[in-house]
Amino acid sequence: MLIRYKKTFEKIAMGLLSFMPTEKDLKKLQLTMKKYETEEDWQLFLWKEEDIIGLLGVLFDHSGNTIIIQHISVNPSHRFQGIGKKMVKALKEIYTDKVIISNENTAPFIEKCDVC
């Protein structure tokens, strides 16, 4: 199930976000988390089954009525089980009136999943 990020999930979210190649540096990771916590157009979602095992970070582009997937990450022990694909599908179900696209960092995964 896709749930909205809350500050109580910060450590889990940072751990998942750190799997993104662009978020390896701690200072960069902290800046990214701050964006998700303070900027209205940046939203972070977590994928929860029994535990939180995935993360989806998006940027709402209101001028183009689009949602840009900025970050997508799944706990390594849960990869190759379709979790990433489920997260994107759930996002599409929530925002049926928006066009969901990827950025240069998430494009290879999103194209492979064939969900956008």
C-alpha positions as CSV (number, residue, x, y, z in Angstrom):
1,M,0.0,0.0,0.0
2,L,1.3,3.5,-0.9
3,I,1.3,5.8,2.1
4,R,2.4,9.4,2.5
5,Y,5.7,10.2,4.2
6,K,5.6,11.3,7.8
7,K,8.6,12.7,9.8
8,T,8.4,9.5,12.0
9,F,9.5,7.5,9.0
10,E,12.6,9.7,8.3
11,K,15.3,7.1,9.0
12,I,13.6,4.5,6.9
13,A,13.0,6.9,4.1
14,M,16.6,8.1,4.2
15,G,17.8,4.5,4.1
16,L,15.7,3.7,1.1
17,L,16.6,7.0,-0.6
18,S,20.3,6.3,-0.1
19,F,20.0,3.3,-2.6
20,M,19.6,5.9,-5.4
21,P,22.9,6.5,-7.2
22,T,22.5,10.2,-6.9
23,E,21.9,10.1,-3.2
24,K,25.0,8.4,-1.9
25,D,26.5,11.5,-0.4
26,L,25.1,12.2,3.1
27,K,24.9,16.0,2.6
28,K,23.1,15.5,-0.7
29,L,20.7,13.0,0.9
30,Q,19.9,15.4,3.7
31,L,19.2,18.2,1.2
32,T,16.9,15.9,-0.7
33,M,15.0,14.9,2.4
34,K,14.6,18.6,3.4
35,K,13.1,19.3,0.0
36,Y,10.5,16.5,0.5
37,E,9.7,17.8,4.0
38,T,9.5,21.5,3.2
39,E,8.5,22.1,-0.4
40,E,4.9,21.6,-1.3
41,D,5.4,20.3,-4.8
42,W,7.9,17.6,-3.6
43,Q,6.0,14.6,-2.2
44,L,7.4,11.4,-0.8
45,F,5.4,8.1,-0.6
46,L,6.4,4.9,1.1
47,W,5.3,1.4,0.1
48,K,4.2,-0.6,3.1
49,E,3.4,-4.3,3.2
50,E,4.3,-5.8,6.6
51,D,7.2,-3.3,6.8
52,I,8.1,-0.2,4.7
53,I,10.0,-1.7,1.8
54,G,9.9,1.0,-0.9
55,L,10.0,4.7,-1.6
56,L,8.6,6.9,-4.4
57,G,9.5,10.6,-4.6
58,V,7.7,12.8,-7.0
59,L,7.6,16.4,-8.1
60,F,4.2,17.9,-9.0
61,D,4.5,20.2,-12.1
62,H,1.2,22.0,-11.9
63,S,1.9,24.0,-15.1
64,G,1.9,20.8,-17.2
65,N,-0.5,18.8,-15.0
66,T,2.3,16.2,-14.7
67,I,4.0,14.3,-11.9
68,I,7.7,13.6,-12.4
69,I,9.1,10.6,-10.6
70,Q,12.3,11.8,-9.0
71,H,13.2,8.8,-6.9
72,I,12.2,5.2,-6.8
73,S,13.8,2.7,-4.5
74,V,13.1,-0.8,-3.1
75,N,14.8,-2.5,-0.2
76,P,17.4,-4.8,-1.8
77,S,15.9,-7.9,-0.1
78,H,12.6,-7.2,-1.8
79,R,13.8,-6.4,-5.3
80,F,12.7,-8.2,-8.5
81,Q,9.3,-8.9,-7.0
82,G,7.4,-6.1,-8.8
83,I,7.3,-3.7,-5.9
84,G,8.5,-0.7,-7.9
85,K,5.9,-1.4,-10.6
86,K,3.2,-1.7,-7.9
87,M,4.2,1.7,-6.5
88,V,4.0,3.4,-9.8
89,K,0.6,1.8,-10.6
90,A,-0.7,2.9,-7.2
91,L,0.4,6.4,-7.8
92,K,-1.4,6.3,-11.2
93,E,-4.6,5.1,-9.5
94,I,-4.4,8.0,-7.0
95,Y,-3.7,10.7,-9.6
96,T,-5.8,9.6,-12.5
97,D,-6.0,13.1,-13.9
98,K,-2.2,13.6,-14.0
99,V,0.4,12.5,-16.5
100,I,3.2,10.6,-14.8
101,I,6.6,10.8,-16.3
102,S,10.2,9.9,-15.2
103,N,13.3,12.0,-14.9
104,E,16.7,11.0,-16.3
105,N,17.5,9.1,-13.2
106,T,14.3,7.1,-13.0
107,A,13.7,6.7,-16.7
108,P,15.6,3.4,-17.2
109,F,13.5,1.7,-14.5
110,I,10.2,3.2,-15.5
111,E,10.8,2.2,-19.2
112,K,11.6,-1.3,-18.1
113,C,8.5,-1.6,-16.1
114,D,6.3,-0.2,-18.9
115,V,3.9,1.4,-16.5
116,C,3.9,5.0,-17.6
